Amino acid sequence: MTIAADSWIEGVPVQWTRGRIKNLIASATNGTWGGEPAEDGSDVRCIRAADFDRVGRRAKVDGAPLRSVDASSLRQHLLHFGDLILEKSGGGEKQPVGMAVLYEGAEKAVCSNFCSRIIPASNVDSRFLTYVFAAAYGQGLTQSVIKQTTGIQNLDAGAFLSSPWAYPELEGQRRIADFLDAETARIDRLAKHDQKLLGLLVERRKAVIDHEVDAASRSLSKLFWKLSVLRDGTHQPPPRVDSGVPLLTARNVSGGELRLTDLDTHVSEDDANLLERSLRMMAGDVLLSVKGTIGACAVAPAGFPRSVLDRNVALLRPLPEHSSEWLAFVLRSTGLQDQMRISVTAAAQPGLPLGVIRELRVPDVPLNEQKDRVDRITARCREIDQVVDRVKRKGSLLSERRQALITAAVTGQFDVSTASGRNVTDGVTA
């Protein structure tokens, strides 16, 4: 959805100036990537889209790479306090190009050639302009002028900056910026608290699993003796095709479950049939990531789409007297994760050999006890997950309220001089 001029500009206070976004800026200059660092003290930071704080809309200077920029180019591209950096090329499906952040650094820096340096006009508050760009981005105005080429999104900056806009005089801009600085900071504090809570809930889930696994570890035996099958996927994957049988990779094994949303790599039906002659995945198999996110595991559920495995995923099929769900919880426990971590091979792409998996030491308990412990873990984790869902919903609501507040303030939908902001976060408690 884009911002149409007649949807809000006609309703702004009469003293506001009607014009275009470009009236708020003095210049827009493409950035530079410079050259390899000289490492002689003359290098400057080069801020990329990866260095954007996308919530606070600020440039993160400390992590930006050092680049060598000659004196002439530096005079043209050097960022000054209060400049904005607009991403012009890049983006992705879930993160469209067109975001802008404010530069408030003290050291020498430029922005990359995939960005533009935006200098606010002399009668424009840089913080207010940052919120204008945030409102435009949040409402889809930048997305409406994106041109897609070879998988890269390119912002038509000329079209975007020519979009109609309205704005108050400088003092009014500052009042709006002051109000939004205070209110968004309050929202961000709530969001930060919720992120901390989510981290604690993750730790709590781990503690529940560890408690049951540790209590069952009266005696241990090798994992290999509890399995009927221990194999990894194909080491010579066939050609990928646009549609066919999904090829399951390590990224599909995450958070204790198989992720259907990432089944986007496929092999042909004929190639899948060949692969399944030696290894066919079945419901109840435990899948373990042996490269990438090493140690992530999940149980293949009934009804999971037919899939074949690549070499980064190992298949563990327990013997009938062993529970798949219990084995997955054991593998996710801190003790087993530690065993796997210290056994990872040192290579260009570290991995967990099948020989190491065979020797992992796991609790030796009867099937009825395994099932009882699985039931207790599942019940406790379900309670924790319900809290996690509530906290995440609250976070989404806070993000929506933050964006709505910014848009309402910079488009004149309410007078910030009389707004207290007391209702900004109403209804978002967990």
N, C-alpha and C positions, 0 to 999 in steps of 0.2 A: 504494500500500500504506500503510495507516495503522498506528499503533502501538496494539496491543491491550493492555489492562491486564494480562491474564493471560500475555502473552508475555514480560514482563520485570519487572513490579512485584513479583510474588510471589517473584522470585529475588533481589531487592536485599538488601544487608546488613540484618540485623535491627534495627540501630540507626537506620536511615533512617526518616524520617517518610513515611507514606502519606497522600496527599491529592489535591489538584488543582492545576493550574498557577496558578490564581488565588490560592492560598495563598502563592505566592512574590512577589506584588505588593501594593503598598499602594494604588495607584489606576491607572486607565486613563482618560485624558481625550482627547477628540477635539481635533485641532489647529485652527489658524486660518490663513487666507490673508491676513488683514489688508487694507490698502488700498494704493493706489499710493504709491511711496516719496515721503516728504516732502523728502528731500535736505537736511535741516537738522541732520544728526548724530544724529537720534533713531531712525533706521531700524534694524531688526534683521534678521538672517539668517533666512530661512524654508526649512527643510530639507524637500526633497521626496524621493520614491523615487528620482528621478534623481540625487540626491546621496548615494546609498548606495554604500559600498565593499562589494560583494557577496561578496568573498572574505574580507577581513579583518573583516567585520561591524562596520564603524565608520561614523559619519556624517562626510561630507566637508563641512566648513563653508565653506571658502574660495570654492567655486564656487556656493554657494547664493544665490538672489536676495535683494536687500534689499527689505523691505516695511515699511509703516507700521502699527504696532500700538498702539492707545491704551493708556494706563497701566493701566486696569482689566483689560483683556483680557491684557495682558502679565503681570500678577501671576498670572493663572490659567494661562497657557500657557508661561511662561518655562522653558526647559530648564536643568537643573542637571547638573553633572558626574556621570556614573553613571546618568542616565536612559536608557531605551531608547526607540526610535522604531519603531513597528510600522506597516507599510503595510497599510491596510484596504481601499482601493479602487484599482483600476488593473490591473496585471499584464498578462499576455499568454499566448499559447499556449505559448511556450517559457520563460516566466518568471512562474509563478503568483504571485498576490498572497499576502501573509502573511509576508514576510521582516521581520526585526527587526534593528536595528543599535544599537550603543552610542554614546551621545553623550559625548565627552571634550573638547569645546571649552571655550575660556576666555571667548569673547565672547558677548554677548547673542544668543540665537536662540530660535526657536519651530519647531514642525513644522507642515507644511501640513494643511489640513482633510481631506486624503485619508489622513492618518496619525493615530496615537494616541500620546500621550506616556505611557510606562509608567514608574511610579516603583516600584523594587523595595521589598519589605518590609524592615523594619529589620534583620531577621535573615538577609538574603539578600545575597550578594555579587553585584554587578551584572555582573561578568564571567561568573560561573557562570550567571546568568540568561540572558545573551546566548547562551551555549553551549546552554542548554536550548531556547531558541527555535530555534537553528540545527538541533538534533537533530530537533525537532518538524517543522520545515520540510523537512528532508532526507528524513524518513521518510514524508512525505505527510499528516501530521496536519492542517496548515493547509489543504491542498488539499481534504480531505474535508468541510470546512465552508464552502466557497466557494459563493456564490450569483451566478449569471451574469445580468446585466440589460443589455440594449442594448449588448452588446459590452464591457461593463466588469465585471470581477470584483470582488465585494464579499465581504469576509471577515466571517463571523458571529463576531465577537469573543467574544460571550458564550458560544457553544458551544465555541469553541476554548479559552478560559480555564477552562472547566468540565471539560476533559479530565483524566482521572486522571493523576497523576504521583507520583513519589517522589523524595526528596532528603535529603542528609545535613545535619548541623548546620553552622553557619557556618564553622568551621575546616576541616571536610571539603570544603565548597564551595570554599574558598580553595586548598586543596591541588589539587583538580581543575582549577581555573582556572589556577593556576600551571603545572601540568603541560601543559595544553593550550596555554597561551600559548607555552611553549617549543617544544613539538613542532610546532604548526601554523606557528610562525615558521620552523622548519627546513624544513618542506615548502614553505612559501611562497618561501624562498630558492632552493630547487631549481626551483620553477615559474618564478620570475623569471629565473633563468639560462636556462631553456629558451625563454622568450619572447625573450630577447636572441639566442639561437641561431637561432630562427626568422626574426628580422629579418635576421640575417647571411646566412641561406640565401636569402632573398628578394633581397638585394643581389647574392649570388653568381649567381643565375639571370639577373638583369639584366645582369651583367657578361659572362656567356657570350653572351647575345644581342648586346650592344654590340660585343663583340670581332669576331664574324663580320660584322656589318653594317658596322662601321668598315673592316674589311679589304677589303670589297667596294666601298667608296665611292671607287674610283679616278676614276670619272666619274659624273655625276648627270644626271638628266633629270626632266621634270615627270611626276608620277604619272598625270595625265590621259592621257598617250600610251600607258600600259600597260593601260588599262581599256577594256572594251567597254560597261560600264554603270556609271554613277555617279548614284545617286538616293537620296533619303531617303524615308521612309515617308509615309503619308497625313497631310496637315495638317488634315483634317476627319474625324477618326475616327468611325465609326458607333457607335450605342448599344452599350453592353456587355450581354452576356447571361451567364446562369449557366453555360451549356455551349455549346460550338461550336468555332470555329477559334481557337487562341491568338493573342493580339495581343502581338507581341514588343516589349518596351520596353528602355530603356537598362539597367535593373537585371538583365536576362537576359544581358547581355554583361559577363562578369567573369572575371578571372584567366586570360584566354586561351582561354576556352571558353564555349559557350552553356549556361546553367543551366536544366535541365529543371524543377528543383524550384520555380521561380518563375513557371511558365506558368499563372497563375491568373486572367488577364484574357482574355475571349473576345469574339468578334463572331459574328454569325450566319453560316450557310453562304452565304446569298444575298449578304450584304455582303462576305464574303471573296471570293466569285467576282467581284464588281465591282472590288474593290481589285486583284485579281490580273490584271485585264485590262491594267493599266499597269505592274505590278511584281510578278513572281512570284519568290520566293526559291528558289534551287537549291543543291544540294550543291556545295561549293567556293566559294560566295560569301563574301566577307569582310564582316563586319558591324562597323561602327564607331559607337561612341556619340558623338553630337554635342551632347548636353546631359547634365547631371548629371555622371556620371563620364566626362568628356570624354576621348577618346583610348583608352578601353578597346575592345578588338577581339577577334574570334574568327572562326574559319572554320566555316561551316555544314557539319556532317558528313553523310555519307550516312545515310539512315534517320532524320534529325531530323524530328520531327512537323511536319506541314504548319502553317505559321504565316504571318501577315501582319505588316507592320512599321508602327510608329507613327512620328511625325515626329522622334523623338529618336534614331533609328537610321538610319544611312546604309548603303546596299548598294554594295559595290565588286566588280565582276565582272572579273577579270583576262582579258586576251587569252590565247589558247592558249599563247603562248610565254613566259608568266609564271606562276610557281607561286603558288597561293593561300597556301600555308603560309609561303613566303618573304616574301610581301607582309605577312602578319600579323606575322611577326617584325620586319620593317623598321618597321612602324607602332608596335610596342611598344618599339623602341629609344629610348635617351635622346635622340638627335639629332632623331628625328621627333617625339617627345613634346614636346621643347622648341619645335620649329617650330609645333606645334599650340597649345601653351600661349600663346605670344606673339601668336597670331592670333585668340584667342577674342574674340568681340564683347562689348562692355560693354553689358549690358542687364539688365532685371529678372531674367531667367533667361539667364545667359551661354550662348552656343552657338558652334559651329564651322560656319561657312557652307560650302556645297558649293563655292563659288568658291575658298575657301582650300584645300580638299582637292585641287582640281584642280591647284593650283600647288605642292603639296608636292614637294620635291626628294628623289628616291629613287635608290639605286644602280642603275646600268645594267650588268647582267651577264647572260651567256647562261644559258639554262635549265639546262644540265647543272651549271654552277657553283652556281646557286640550289639545286638539289636536293642537291648535296654539302654545302652549308652548312646546309641544313635538317636533314640527317641528323646532322651533328655537334652542332647545337644540341639536337636532340631527344634524342640519346643522353646528353649531359651533363645536360640538364634532368631526364631520367628518373632519373639517379643522385641528383640533388639532391632530387627529389620523394620518393624512397624514404627518404632521411634525414628529410625533413619529416614523412612519415607516422609514422616511428618516434618522433620527438620529440613529435608530437601524441598518439600512443597513450600515451606515457609521461605526458604532461600529464593525460590523462583518468584514468589510473590513480592519479596523485598526488591528483587531486581526489576520487576515490572513497575513497582511503585516508584522506584528511583528514576527510571526512564520517563514515566508519566509526569513526575514532578518537574524534571528538567524541561520537558517539552512544554508543559503548561506555563512555566515561568518565562521562558524565552519567547513564547508566542503570545504573551500578554493575556492569558486566560484568567489570571488573577493578579491582584496587586500585591506584590511581596511586602510592601511597606505596612500592610495591614494583616498579612498572613502570618500566623504563628507556627504553622507546620505541625501542630499538635496531632493532627489526624493522619500524618504521613504514613505511620507504621501501625495504625489501628488494624486489628484483625489478623496480625501476622505472628502472633505468639504460637509457639509449638504446642 
